């Protein structure tokens, strides 16, 4: 074979490779990008000068694929993979160093490898765009549902307030009139307790629907949190759970509604207590930074596993029927959002969950 014929053959292989890679990218399944990368790697392997000894690796932050033939002692050509102009990985072609040198790579192969790196970057960019679009769409749909639910909830809460007040009022009157009827008094106590529980649910509904008026003041939130924790001491003792409150400053000022901040502490700590094992440990940490104030509440429970993205949705609960309304975390989320803050969670080590609440110092 003449030199001209050999060069022509190599150019045909390279053009065929680029065409195949472009087709793979155009028809990529964004739910299975790894399969597309594997196909690209084998296309590249076939296109190089000595395909029987060629190994290919494509490596990014999320993926790492290799062809079957792979030598740990190699000479190689490498090109970066950029996603939105940021290097996220590389595509590398190897020859065994005992058989080849860098001189065995063709200049045209370097250009081809560069173009393939660009194609891989393009498909990863499109994947990110698609995922972001889906995320935004889900958020829009969720906000629409919450908006409608908030309006319905506000109406329900207002409608229930009056009859619940009547039930409580008349039950107390009846209780005062039948002092000598222990059985009836016991039944009335059950009615009163059920009405009080229902009233608390209504309050949570109103918090969720943003119907509770806010009174924000610049206050030192350290004693507010200490007082909330003090009120929960009987609950800690009942379940034999240890707790600790740490703060990096005795005077941490924030513009908040102190009643709503107390509600946040109550809900998050009670949630931690509920899921904590006996003799467990709950840590509440308050830290002040230049731009924000962060509250962390950690437990040693089983952690958040199923339907994690739903935990802040109203009426969603993993507790047994009758033990939770599913409003606690959604109320917390609503209050924090109304203070321009955010709430997230992460794993605790070795087990459990840490809820992280961030309040910007500039909140109004």
HELIX and SHEET records of a PDB file:
HELIX    1   1 UNK A    3  UNK A   26  1                                  24    
HELIX    2   2 UNK A   33  UNK A   47  1                                  15    
HELIX    3   3 UNK A   51  UNK A   53  5                                   3    
HELIX    4   4 UNK A  102  UNK A  104  5                                   3    
HELIX    5   5 UNK A  107  UNK A  177  1                                  71    
HELIX    6   6 UNK A  182  UNK A  208  1                                  27    
HELIX    7   7 UNK A  221  UNK A  231  1                                  11    
HELIX    8   8 UNK A  233  UNK A  238  1                                   6    
HELIX    9   9 UNK A  258  UNK A  275  1                                  18    
HELIX   10  10 UNK A  308  UNK A  310  5                                   3    
HELIX   11  11 UNK A  328  UNK A  338  1                                  11    
SHEET    1   A 4 UNK A  64  UNK A  66  0                                        
SHEET    2   A 4 UNK A  55  UNK A  60 -1                                        
SHEET    3   A 4 UNK A  86  UNK A  96 -1                                        
SHEET    4   A 4 UNK A  74  UNK A  83 -1                                        
SHEET    1   B 2 UNK A 217  UNK A 220  0                                        
SHEET    2   B 2 UNK A 253  UNK A 256 -1                                        
SHEET    1   C 5 UNK A 242  UNK A 247  0                                        
SHEET    2   C 5 UNK A 281  UNK A 288  1                                        
SHEET    3   C 5 UNK A 292  UNK A 298 -1                                        
SHEET    4   C 5 UNK A 353  UNK A 360 -1                                        
SHEET    5   C 5 UNK A 342  UNK A 347 -1                                        
END                                                                             
